[in-house]
Amino acid sequence: MDTVSAKIDTRLYRTEIKSASDNILISDEPQELGGKNLGLNPTELLAASLASCTVITLRMYINRKQWNVEEINVKIDFERDSERSVSVFTRKIEVIGDVDETQRQRLETIANSCPIHKTLTHTIEIKTTLI
């Protein structure tokens, strides 16, 4: 089980997020929402999880196949459609290197197999306990 903790200073929105392996990052809200814009906001963190998982998964696959790819860029746009009660991630992947159309199609399939993509496209349960 992956465990992440978050601690907030109740006077600010700045949040310190810590992983079980002691990595730390900061989340915050933009100034127009009362934050100090010291880090990614929670929505950006969610999109960043999909983007980073995608590029890492693709890089692992490309390395295994020993394809000539210099760079992989992913852009994620995220919006909520409250009328349809759906969240929409639009993912654009740019692969810079020597890849043909068959390889490009395979990379799209691999991108859809990254663990965060699978998590976001399957049923999610959130169990909350106030302690």
N, C-alpha and C positions, 0 to 999 in steps of 0.2 A: 504494500500500500504506500503510495506517495503521500507525504504529509507536508503541508505548508501552513504556516501560521502568519497572522497579520495582527499588528499592534498599532493603534492610533493614539495620537495625542488628542485628547478630547477638545482642546482649544483650536485645533487645526484639522484639516482634512488629510494632511500628510500621513501616509501609512507606510510602516516598515513591514515588508513581507520577507519571511525567512523560510528557507527550505530545510528539510531534515539534514541536508549535507552542509548547512551553514552558509549557503549563498544568500545574499541580501539584495533586494531591490526596493525602490521607493515608488509608491503610487500616490497620486494627488489629483485634485480637481483643478480645472483651469480657473484663472482669476475671476472671470465673469460669473463663476458659480461659488465664489468664496474661498477657493483654494489659492495656492501660491504657484501652481503649475511646476512643481518640483519633480514630477515623474509622469509616467503614462497614467491616464485615467482608467478605471476598471474596464470600460468597453474596449479601449485600446489594448489593454493587457489580454483580453480574450482574443481579439483579432491577431495580436502578436503571437499568441500560442499557436494558432493555426498557421501563420506565416512561417515561424521558425521550425515547427514540426515538418512542414512541407519541404522547406529547403534542405533540412537535415536528412529526411527520408530520401529525397531525390539524390543528394550528394552520395549517400551510402550506396544506393543502387548504381549510380554512374561509376563510382569507384570500383565496385564489384565487376561491372561490365568492362571497365577500363576504356570508357568512351572519352573522347577528346572534348571536354566541356570546361571552359575557363570560369564561367560565372553563372549563377542561378539567382534570379531576382523574383521576389513574390510581392505583389501588392494586394492587400485585402481591403475592400470597402465593406462596411457593415451598416445595415439599417434595419430598423424595426418597422414592420407594417402592422400597426395596431388594429386596423380594420379587419385584416385577415388573421390576426393573432399569429404572425409568423416573423421570424428573424431571418434576414437574408445576408449571407456572406457572398460577395463577388470576389473571386480569386483570379488574379491574372499572373501567369507564370511566364517569365522570360528566360530562355536557355540560350546562353551565348557559347557557341562552339560548333564543332563539326558533327551535327546530328541530322539524319535524314527524316523523312516523314513517318516512316515506320517506328523509328526510335522516339520521335516526338509523341506519337500516339501511345506508346508504351509508357512514357514518362507521365502522361496525363493519368493513365490508369494507376501508376505507382503513387502519384500525388493524392489520388482519392483513397489510397490505402494507408496514409499516414495515421498514426494512432489518434491524434486530435481530431482529424476529419471523421474517423470512425466514431469517436465519442460524441461529437456534435450531431451526427446524423442518426444516432440510435437513441433509444429511450434513455432519459436521464432521471435519476431519482436523487433528491436532495433530502437528507435526513438531518434535522436540526435538533440540538439539545441545548438549552440554556443552562449554564452551570454557574 
